[in-house]
Amino acid sequence: MDEVIKSIRNLKGYGMGSRDVRILSYVDDAVLTAENKDNLQRLLFKFNTTTKTLKMKISAAKTKCIITLKKALGCKLVINNKMRQDMKLK
């Protein structure tokens, strides 16, 4: 997972104070964070490309896009040529 994290180091994440957070990870789980859907798709593309290179697999069925804004952005991410629908936090 360290190589995957390093691979997205130069991409834009979500601003939290003076930090730019791209990924939160624990063991084999990861959360990608971004301020907009385009940056999130870039992160996901690079994350997916790197995991494939390292012979790791992302479960598209378990992949979710969670919107934390009151207004949904229509976040439809693509992973392994499959569209993932967005979820909204209540």
C-alpha positions in Angstrom: 0.0 0.0 0.0 3.0 2.3 0.6 3.8 2.4 -3.2 0.1 3.2 -4.0 0.2 6.1 -1.5 3.4 7.4 -2.9 2.0 7.3 -6.5 -0.8 9.8 -5.7 1.4 12.2 -3.7 1.5 14.9 -6.4 -2.3 14.9 -7.1 -4.8 17.3 -5.5 -6.7 16.1 -2.5 -9.0 17.7 0.1 -7.7 20.7 1.9 -7.8 20.3 5.7 -6.2 23.3 7.3 -2.7 23.6 5.9 -2.6 20.0 4.7 -3.8 18.4 1.4 -5.2 15.0 2.3 -5.5 12.5 -0.6 -5.8 9.2 1.1 -6.7 7.6 4.5 -5.7 4.0 4.7 -5.7 1.1 7.2 -4.3 -2.3 6.3 -6.0 -3.0 2.9 -8.7 -0.4 3.0 -8.4 3.1 1.6 -10.5 6.3 1.4 -9.6 8.7 -1.3 -10.6 12.4 -0.6 -10.9 15.3 -3.0 -12.6 18.7 -3.2 -14.4 17.9 -6.5 -15.4 14.9 -8.6 -12.7 15.6 -11.3 -9.9 15.5 -8.8 -11.4 12.4 -7.2 -11.6 10.6 -10.6 -7.9 11.5 -11.2 -7.0 10.1 -7.8 -9.0 6.9 -8.4 -7.5 6.5 -11.9 -3.9 6.7 -10.6 -4.8 4.6 -7.6 -6.3 1.9 -9.8 -3.4 2.0 -12.3 -0.8 1.6 -9.6 -2.7 -1.2 -7.8 -2.9 -3.1 -11.2 0.9 -2.6 -11.7 1.5 -4.1 -8.2 -0.9 -7.0 -8.9 -3.4 -5.7 -6.3 -7.1 -5.7 -7.0 -9.8 -3.1 -6.2 -13.2 -4.5 -5.6 -15.5 -2.3 -7.8 -18.5 -3.7 -6.1 -17.3 -2.4 -2.7 -16.2 1.0 -4.1 -18.5 3.9 -3.1 -18.6 7.6 -3.7 -19.9 9.4 -0.6 -21.0 13.0 -0.9 -20.7 15.1 2.2 -22.3 18.3 0.8 -26.0 19.1 1.2 -26.3 19.3 -2.6 -25.3 16.2 -4.5 -22.8 16.7 -7.3 -23.8 13.7 -9.4 -20.5 12.0 -8.6 -20.3 8.9 -10.9 -16.8 7.5 -10.7 -15.5 4.9 -13.1 -13.3 2.1 -11.9 -12.3 -0.9 -14.1 -14.7 0.5 -16.8 -17.7 0.2 -14.3 -19.7 3.2 -13.2 -20.1 3.6 -9.4 -23.2 5.5 -8.2 -22.9 8.1 -5.5 -24.2 7.9 -2.0 -25.3 10.8 0.2 -24.7 11.1 3.9 -27.9 11.9 5.8 
